Amino acid sequence: MLIQASRLKQMDIIPYGTQKIEEEDVAAVVNVLRTGALTQGSSVQEFENTFSDFLKNVSNDPSEIYSLAVNNGTTALHLCALALV
């Protein structure tokens, strides 16, 4: 669908995304920040284990499920590509 530029200015902007951040989420972030262990603390290992458990529950072969938290999406995609070769 082609939209004329003159009409585009009159249209409402489509929101990028909406987030639902609750007080429990804020408290969890504050707790991690207070530990000082942002990258290798117990919350990271807890997340990896919880995510692995979730994947094991939905996998046809739960014996081969591992999870690894990384610092960003680019690193995650790089690891995915390496896993394919």
Buried (B, 14 or more C-beta within 10 A) or exposed (E): EEEEEEEEEEEEEEEEEEEEEEEEEEEEEEEBEEEEEEEEEEBBEEEBEEBBEEBBEEEEEEEEBEBEBEEEEEEEEEEEEEEEE
